[in-house]
Amino acid sequence: MSSQLPSVVPPPMGSPDPLTNYARAIRDVYYHSVAALSVMSWDCMSTLEDEVRYIWPMRVGYTFKWLYLFLRYIPLFAQISTQYIISHMISGTSAYDLCKSWQMSMIGLVLLTSVAMESILAFRVYALFRRQLWVTLLLGCLISAEASCALLTLWKRYLLGWDAACILFPVLPISKVHGVLSLATESTLIIMTLLKRYAIVKAGFSKVPVVTMVTRDGSLAYLLMLALLGCSFGIVNLMGWPPLVMFFWTATMHSACGSRLILNMAQLPRPKGTEHTDGGILLTSQVDVSLDSESTR
């Protein structure tokens, strides 16, 4: 199908002139897409030196190397390609298939980067708790539930129609459920991190770099998640922005936060004998060795 898109979603309300609201929505989407791309480009440039030093030398088989490259460059490519695609979207001449593919790709990317970032945080907590089975089951169930909800969100959006400019769509109820599950997962991660941090400090291990890094990064990631949820369910409604603008910023923040989590982990000193160890095993070894060495002082 190559004809123009049918107008199946009404323009946003809030003004006596619907066309004025529609033009404002188009303007907001374009400005936010450019701003988000600028922030992401700056973040990539600011970490490029450390990336070359710590990420590029990793072996091809390193799990976290590929996860870093995914979080860093796939969202960047999506933001750059959006600048070309969006010019056709707002002109009203975009093809139905192009509109559907673009929106589904953006939504899928945001959901996938969200799960990826939480998986990194979960693995850190798993390492902090010395790889206990109950931690694996608890965090695995939470992330699996969130991932399942993300797939359902993507499917529900696929079944909806598109507007003529391909920028307007309602916030689905399932999206709110996904937000609640994300909040539950992130809250569980930060609570477990802080409790373990308290137990370690209480035991006399007050200066363990790995634990400090995990606590700091986990706290910042939690605050970022709260900010994104607040914008998604509050500021969008108050400011009248189309929900689509949050996809640009969410993809940018997930890329920056997730890649920096891995980069910070890569900069930690490696325990002796683990120079050729995969990143997953490496972090657990760093936690084990750091705590064991601290306990012998």
Number of C-alpha atoms within 10 A of each C-alpha: 8 10 10 15 23 15 14 14 17 14 20 20 13 10 9 8 10 14 13 14 17 19 13 16 23 20 14 16 22 18 12 18 22 16 14 22 23 16 14 24 16 12 17 18 11 11 14 13 11 15 21 11 12 17 21 12 10 20 14 11 11 15 13 21 22 15 17 21 16 17 26 23 15 16 25 21 11 17 23 16 12 20 14 10 15 20 14 17 23 19 12 16 16 21 18 20 13 17 23 17 11 18 19 15 14 19 18 17 19 23 23 17 23 23 19 21 21 21 16 19 25 27 19 28 25 22 22 24 19 14 14 11 10 11 18 15 10 13 21 15 13 17 21 12 15 24 20 12 20 25 15 15 21 19 13 14 21 14 8 12 17 22 19 24 23 30 23 22 19 13 14 11 10 16 17 15 15 21 19 14 19 24 17 14 22 24 16 15 22 23 13 19 25 17 11 17 20 13 13 16 14 10 10 10 19 15 13 16 15 23 25 13 16 23 21 14 21 25 19 13 22 18 13 16 21 16 11 19 19 12 18 21 15 12 15 16 12 9 9 16 20 21 21 24 20 23 20 25 21 23 27 25 24 27 29 20 18 25 26 19 21 22 19 15 22 21 13 13 10 17 15 9 7 13 10 11 16 17 20 15 11 19 23 21 19 23 22 18 16 18 19 12 12 14 11 6 6
